[in-house]
Amino acid sequence: MSKSIILCLFGFILIQAPLIAQQGSGFGVKGGLNFNTSGKYFKDAGDIFSQPSQNMGYHLGVFYQLTSYDISLRPELIYTKTEFNTDLGLAQYQKIDMPVLVKLRLFQIIGFSIGPSFHYTFDEEFSAPELFEATDPFSLGFQLGLGVNIGPVGLDLRFERELNERRYTLDNVLGKEEFKNQQLILGLSFMIPTKNSK
């Protein structure tokens, strides 16, 4: 298919964005907010509205989406900075995340995503560092979520849970001897298509 036809289709998508789902394959950029959860999801959801600045971070990154029919493979490379309060003080993390998601389009503009996520934590800061144990910077987790795509623009909400355990010396946010990082991730993305898929 010629470049002129692709450009015409891209322009048509932008004009008809309220009616057309994001189609095809392409590169994109994304960013958004991360909210660390304690495992008490209804309480945490209430805290987002009552105390929006607590336990919140952000992420920025790029992705490539390969689409065939209603199924997409979407690897992402994301920088994440996040923090959360514990009984022992403030914990802050900076890391590189690489989720590799399979995305299923359910209803024209709605999609469900699931897949593994790989993490490298390159900076940890604690208000009381003597109470925290050092952990392996490499970790594995998973993400799942729902999203809405209008033209090249996507908005999704995901749940992420790391499978590696992190420990506090005395106590932690879950009231146990160890915990696993969990996040709610709200992301906004924009994709530039490289080709059309059926």
For each residue, the residues with C-beta under 8 A, 3 or more apart:
1: 5 6 195 196
2: 5 6
3: 6 7
4: 7 8
5: 1 2 8 9
6: 1 2 3 9 10 193 195 196
7: 3 4 10 11
8: 4 5 11 12
9: 5 6 12 13 196
10: 6 7 13 14 152 193
11: 7 8 14 15
12: 8 9 15 16
13: 9 10 16 17 20 23 151 152
14: 10 11 17 151 152
15: 11 12
16: 12 13 19 20 151
17: 13 14 20 150 151 152 153
18: 150
19: 16
20: 13 16 17 23 150 151
21: 105 108 109 149 150
22: 109 149 150 151 152 153 154 191
23: 13 20 67 193 196 197
24: 67 193 194 195 196 197
25: 64 65 66 67 72 193 194 195 197
26: 64 65 152 191 192 193 194 195
27: 62 63 64 65 191 192 194
28: 62 63 64 65 152 154 189 190 191 192
29: 60 61 62 63 189 190
30: 59 60 61 62 63 76 78 154 187 188 189 190
31: 58 59 60 61 187 188
32: 58 59 185 186 187 188
33: 56 57 58 59 185 186
34: 56 57 58 59 80 82 183 184 185 186
35: 44 48 55 56 57 183 184 185 186
36: 55 56 57 82 83 84 181 182 183
37: 40 41 44 55 182 183 184
38: 43 44 173 174 182
39: 174 182
40: 37 43 44
41: 37 44 45
42: 45 46
43: 38 40 46 47
44: 35 37 38 40 41 47 48 55 184
45: 41 42 48 49
46: 42 43 49 50
47: 43 44 50 51 54 55
48: 35 44 45 51 52 56 184
49: 45 46 52
50: 46 47
51: 47 48 54
52: 48 49 56
53: 56
54: 47 51 85
55: 35 36 37 44 47 83 84 85
56: 33 34 35 36 48 52 53 82 83
57: 33 34 35 36 80 81 82 83 93
58: 31 32 33 34 80 81 82
59: 30 31 32 33 34 78 79 80 81 97 185 187
60: 29 30 31 78 79
61: 29 30 31 76 77 78 79 97
62: 27 28 29 30 76 77
63: 27 28 29 30 74 75 76 77 189 191
64: 25 26 27 28 74 75
65: 25 26 27 28 72 73 74 103 191
66: 25 72 73 74
67: 23 24 25 71 72 197
68: 71 72 197 198
69: 197 198
70: 104 105
71: 67 68 102 103 104 105
72: 25 65 66 67 68 102 103 104 105 111
73: 65 66 100 101 102 103
74: 63 64 65 66 99 100 101 102 103 113
75: 63 64 98 99 100 101
76: 30 61 62 63 97 98 99 100 101
77: 61 62 63 96 97 98
78: 30 59 60 61 96 97 98 99
79: 59 60 61 94 95 96 97
80: 34 57 58 59 93 94 95 96 97
81: 57 58 59 92 93 94
82: 34 36 56 57 58 92 93 183
83: 36 55 56 57 90 91 92 93
84: 36 55 90 91 173
85: 54 55 89 90 91 173
86: 89 90 91 168 171 172 173
87: 171 172 173
88: 126 127 128 131 132 168 170 171 172
89: 85 86 126 127 128 131
90: 83 84 85 86 126 127
91: 83 84 85 86 124 125 126 127 132
92: 81 82 83 123 124 125 126
93: 57 80 81 82 83 121 123 124
94: 79 80 81 121 122 123
95: 79 80 119 120 121 122 123
96: 77 78 79 80 119 120 122
97: 59 61 76 77 78 79 80 117 118 119
98: 75 76 77 78 117 118 119
99: 74 75 76 78 115 116 117 118 143 160
100: 73 74 75 76 115 116 117 118
101: 73 74 75 76 113 114 115 143
102: 71 72 73 74 113 114 115
103: 65 71 72 73 74 111 112 113 147
104: 70 71 72 111 112 113
105: 21 70 71 72 108 110 111
106: 110 111 112
107: 110
108: 21 105
109: 21 22 148 149 150
110: 105 106 107 146 147 148 149
111: 72 103 104 105 106 146 147 148 149 156
112: 103 104 106 144 145 146
113: 74 101 102 103 104 143 144 145 146 147 156 158
114: 101 102 142 143 144 145
115: 99 100 101 102 142 143
116: 99 100 140 141 142 143
117: 97 98 99 100 140 141 142 143 160 162
118: 97 98 99 100 138 139 140 141
119: 95 96 97 98 138 139 140 141 162
120: 95 96 137 138
121: 93 94 95 124 135 137 139
122: 94 95 96 137
123: 92 93 94 95
124: 91 92 93 121 132
125: 91 92 129
126: 88 89 90 91 92 129 131 132
127: 88 89 90 91
128: 88 89 131 132
129: 125 126 132
130: 169
131: 88 89 126 128 168 169 170
132: 88 91 124 126 128 129 167 168 169
133: 166 167 168 169
134:
135: 121 139 164 165 166 167
136: 139 164
137: 120 121 122
138: 118 119 120
139: 118 119 121 135 136 162 163 164 181
140: 116 117 118 119 162 163 164
141: 116 117 118 119 160 161 162 163 164 181
142: 114 115 116 117 160 161 163
143: 99 101 113 114 115 116 117 158 159 160 185
144: 112 113 114 158 159
145: 112 113 114 156 157 158 159 185
146: 110 111 112 113 156 157
147: 103 110 111 113 154 155 156 157
148: 109 110 111 154 155 156
149: 21 22 109 110 111 153 154 155
150: 17 18 20 21 22 109 153 154
151: 13 14 16 17 20 22
152: 10 13 14 17 22 26 28 190 191 192 193
153: 17 22 149 150 188 189 190
154: 22 28 30 147 148 149 150 187 188 189 190 191
155: 147 148 149 186 187 188 189
156: 111 113 145 146 147 148 186 187 189
157: 145 146 147 184 185 186 187
158: 113 143 144 145 184 185 187
159: 143 144 145 182 183 184 185
160: 99 117 141 142 143 181 182 183 184 185
161: 141 142 180 181 182
162: 117 119 139 140 141 166 180 181 182
163: 139 140 141 142 180
164: 135 136 139 140 141 180
165: 135 178 179 180
166: 133 135 162 178 179 180 181
167: 132 133 135 172 177 178 179
168: 86 88 131 132 133 171 172 177 178 179
169: 130 131 132 133
170: 88 131
171: 86 87 88 168 175
172: 86 87 88 167 168 175 176 177 178 179
173: 38 84 85 86 87 179
174: 38 39 179
175: 171 172
176: 172 179
177: 167 168 172
178: 165 166 167 168 172
179: 165 166 167 168 172 173 174 176
180: 161 162 163 164 165 166
181: 36 139 141 160 161 162 166
182: 36 37 38 39 159 160 161 162
183: 34 35 36 37 82 159 160
184: 34 35 37 44 48 157 158 159 160
185: 32 33 34 35 59 143 145 157 158 159 160
186: 32 33 34 35 155 156 157
187: 30 31 32 59 154 155 156 157 158
188: 30 31 32 153 154 155
189: 28 29 30 63 153 154 155 156
190: 28 29 30 152 153 154
191: 22 26 27 28 63 65 152 154
192: 26 27 28 152
193: 6 10 23 24 25 26 152 196
194: 24 25 26 27
195: 1 6 24 25 26
196: 1 6 9 23 24 193
197: 23 24 25 67 68 69
198: 68 69
